[in-house]
Amino acid sequence: MFGESRRFWVAFSTLVIACALAAVMAVHHSIGRPDLPGPNVKIVLKSGHGSGINIGNGYIVTAAHVVEDNTSLDIKFEDGTTSKAETLWVNKGADVALLRFKDDGHTRSAMLSCRTPEVGEAVTAFGNPVAFENLVFRGFVNGKATTVGQNKGLIPTDLTIIPGMSGGALYDAAGYVIGINVMTAIVPLGFMPSWTRIGFAVPGTTICGLMGRV
């Protein structure tokens, strides 16, 4: 009897610890000390701004249309501090760009997962829409990868991707980066276009493929 009770409490304690660790990952969305600023960054340009995600070792993933032809950019971290980043490469076809900055351990980084989000999966987006910074949006993946205009393999979500959020991270429930948000669909309604609640993201499989991780 005592043995069965002991096994129960060991199993119960293990489950509690596992749930606690999962909760911590979901809250912090990153690797490293939780007291440091998070991995989400604002990419500041002369003509506007976008978003990006620090994936570690001084690398930042963002959208190609955010970087455009800039070889050097200003980045702003979640705590308001700034730094310089250089453009390593831009793939306009996939709408993905990779930047590098001098990583002195000032911020945490997020782990990039080389997978495609599943239909119905809960997701979280971070970004800097218009005049706001570090906002959080939560929603679900609406369907399988699709083509939007010239962009292939984009993941539809019910997240509204507002200008300034492009290049920001799409997280799964465990805090892994499974994509970057790049656009919101526009559909004509009469004589006026209207923003819909269909956002699109480049999946982790595409990003990892461009980085040579798969």
C-alpha positions as CSV (number, residue, x, y, z in Angstrom):
1,M,0.0,0.0,0.0
2,F,2.8,2.4,1.0
3,G,4.6,1.5,-2.2
4,E,1.6,2.3,-4.4
5,S,1.1,5.6,-2.6
6,R,4.7,6.5,-3.0
7,R,4.6,5.7,-6.7
8,F,1.5,7.9,-7.1
9,W,3.1,10.9,-5.4
10,V,6.3,10.5,-7.4
11,A,4.3,10.4,-10.7
12,F,2.1,13.3,-9.5
13,S,5.2,15.4,-8.6
14,T,6.8,14.7,-11.9
15,L,3.7,15.8,-13.7
16,V,3.5,19.0,-11.7
17,I,7.2,19.8,-12.5
18,A,6.7,19.1,-16.2
19,C,3.6,21.4,-16.3
20,A,5.5,24.1,-14.5
21,L,8.4,23.9,-16.9
22,A,6.0,24.1,-19.9
23,A,4.3,27.1,-18.4
24,V,7.6,28.9,-17.9
25,M,8.6,28.2,-21.6
26,A,5.2,29.4,-22.8
27,V,5.5,32.6,-20.8
28,H,9.1,33.5,-21.6
29,H,9.2,32.2,-25.2
30,S,13.0,32.1,-25.0
31,I,16.2,30.6,-23.8
32,G,18.2,32.1,-20.9
33,R,17.7,34.1,-17.8
34,P,14.0,35.2,-17.4
35,D,15.1,38.5,-15.8
36,L,16.7,39.6,-19.1
37,P,14.7,41.3,-21.9
38,G,12.9,39.0,-24.2
39,P,14.0,38.0,-27.7
40,N,11.6,40.1,-29.7
41,V,13.1,43.2,-31.5
42,K,11.9,46.2,-33.3
43,I,13.7,47.0,-36.6
44,V,13.9,50.7,-37.1
45,L,14.2,52.2,-40.6
46,K,14.2,55.7,-41.9
47,S,10.9,55.1,-43.6
48,G,9.2,53.1,-40.9
49,H,9.8,49.9,-38.9
50,G,9.2,46.2,-38.6
51,S,9.7,43.4,-36.2
52,G,12.2,40.5,-35.8
53,I,13.2,37.7,-33.5
54,N,16.6,37.0,-31.9
55,I,17.2,33.2,-32.4
56,G,20.6,33.2,-30.7
57,N,24.3,33.6,-31.5
58,G,23.7,37.1,-32.7
59,Y,21.2,36.1,-35.4
60,I,17.9,37.8,-36.0
61,V,15.2,36.5,-38.4
62,T,12.8,39.0,-40.0
63,A,10.9,39.5,-43.2
64,A,12.7,40.4,-46.4
65,H,10.3,43.3,-47.2
66,V,11.2,44.9,-43.9
67,V,15.0,44.9,-44.6
68,E,14.6,45.7,-48.4
69,D,18.1,46.7,-49.6
70,N,19.5,48.0,-46.3
71,T,22.9,46.6,-45.4
72,S,22.8,48.1,-41.9
73,L,19.8,48.6,-39.6
74,D,19.0,49.8,-36.1
75,I,17.3,47.3,-33.7
76,K,15.5,48.1,-30.5
77,F,15.1,45.5,-27.7
78,E,12.2,45.0,-25.4
79,D,13.8,47.0,-22.7
80,G,14.2,50.1,-25.0
81,T,18.0,49.7,-25.5
82,T,19.3,49.8,-29.1
83,S,22.0,48.2,-31.2
84,K,23.2,48.0,-34.8
85,A,22.6,44.9,-37.0
86,E,24.0,44.0,-40.4
87,T,22.2,42.2,-43.2
88,L,23.6,38.8,-43.9
89,W,21.2,37.8,-46.7
90,V,17.7,38.5,-48.0
91,N,15.5,36.1,-49.8
92,K,12.7,38.1,-51.4
93,G,11.0,35.1,-52.9
94,A,10.4,33.5,-49.5
95,D,10.2,36.9,-47.7
96,V,12.8,36.0,-45.2
97,A,16.0,37.9,-44.1
98,L,18.8,37.1,-41.7
99,L,20.5,39.8,-39.7
100,R,23.5,39.7,-37.3
101,F,24.3,41.8,-34.3
102,K,26.9,41.8,-31.6
103,D,25.3,39.6,-29.0
104,D,26.7,40.4,-25.5
105,G,24.2,38.4,-23.6
106,H,22.0,41.5,-23.0
107,T,18.8,39.7,-24.1
108,R,17.4,36.2,-24.2
109,S,17.0,34.3,-27.5
110,A,14.2,32.1,-28.8
111,M,14.6,28.6,-30.2
112,L,13.7,28.2,-33.9
113,S,11.7,25.0,-34.6
114,C,12.1,23.6,-38.1
115,R,8.5,22.5,-38.6
116,T,5.2,23.6,-40.2
117,P,2.4,24.6,-37.8
118,E,-0.6,22.3,-37.7
119,V,-4.1,23.2,-38.6
120,G,-6.0,24.3,-35.5
121,E,-2.8,24.8,-33.5
122,A,-2.8,27.7,-31.0
123,V,-0.2,30.3,-31.8
124,T,1.1,33.6,-30.4
125,A,2.5,36.6,-32.4
126,F,4.7,39.3,-31.1
127,G,5.3,42.6,-32.9
128,N,5.3,46.3,-33.1
129,P,2.1,47.5,-34.9
130,V,2.0,51.1,-36.0
131,A,2.9,53.3,-33.0
132,F,2.8,50.5,-30.5
133,E,5.6,48.3,-29.3
134,N,5.8,44.7,-28.0
135,L,2.2,43.8,-28.4
136,V,1.0,40.2,-28.1
137,F,-1.7,38.6,-30.3
138,R,-3.1,35.1,-29.8
139,G,-5.0,32.9,-32.2
140,F,-5.0,29.7,-34.2
141,V,-3.7,28.3,-37.5
142,N,-6.6,28.3,-40.0
143,G,-5.4,25.9,-42.6
144,K,-2.6,24.3,-44.5
145,A,0.2,26.1,-46.4
146,T,-1.0,28.1,-49.3
147,T,0.1,30.5,-52.0
148,V,-0.7,34.2,-51.7
149,G,0.3,36.2,-54.8
150,Q,3.9,35.3,-55.5
151,N,4.5,34.0,-52.0
152,K,4.3,30.2,-51.7
153,G,4.0,28.0,-48.6
154,L,2.4,30.6,-46.3
155,I,0.5,29.5,-43.2
156,P,-2.9,31.2,-42.7
157,T,-3.9,32.3,-39.2
158,D,-6.7,34.3,-37.6
159,L,-4.1,36.8,-36.3
160,T,-4.4,40.4,-37.7
161,I,-0.9,41.3,-38.9
162,I,-0.8,45.1,-38.8
163,P,1.9,47.1,-40.5
164,G,5.0,47.1,-38.3
165,M,4.4,43.5,-37.2
166,S,6.0,42.0,-40.3
167,G,9.0,39.8,-39.5
168,G,7.8,39.2,-35.9
169,A,7.8,35.8,-34.4
170,L,5.0,33.2,-34.5
171,Y,5.3,31.1,-31.3
172,D,3.7,27.7,-30.5
173,A,2.3,26.8,-27.1
174,A,5.7,25.6,-25.8
175,G,7.5,28.9,-26.7
176,Y,9.3,27.8,-29.9
177,V,9.4,30.0,-33.0
178,I,7.5,28.2,-35.7
179,G,7.4,31.0,-38.2
180,I,7.5,34.7,-38.8
181,N,4.4,36.8,-39.6
182,V,4.6,38.6,-43.0
183,M,1.2,39.9,-44.2
184,T,-2.5,40.2,-43.8
185,A,-4.8,39.4,-46.8
186,I,-6.7,42.2,-48.3
187,V,-10.0,41.5,-50.0
188,P,-12.2,44.0,-52.0
189,L,-15.5,45.0,-50.5
190,G,-17.4,47.0,-53.0
191,F,-15.3,50.0,-54.0
192,M,-13.1,49.9,-50.9
193,P,-10.4,47.4,-49.8
194,S,-10.7,46.1,-46.3
195,W,-8.2,44.4,-43.9
196,T,-9.4,40.9,-43.1
197,R,-8.6,38.8,-40.1
198,I,-6.5,36.4,-42.1
199,G,-2.8,36.7,-41.3
200,F,0.0,34.8,-43.1
201,A,3.3,33.5,-41.8
202,V,6.4,31.9,-43.3
203,P,6.8,28.5,-41.5
204,G,9.8,27.3,-39.6
205,T,10.5,24.7,-42.3
206,T,11.1,27.4,-44.9
207,I,13.3,29.5,-42.6
208,C,15.4,26.5,-41.6
209,G,15.8,25.4,-45.2
210,L,17.1,28.8,-46.1
211,M,19.5,28.7,-43.2
212,G,20.7,25.2,-44.1
213,R,19.4,23.6,-40.9
214,V,17.4,20.9,-42.6
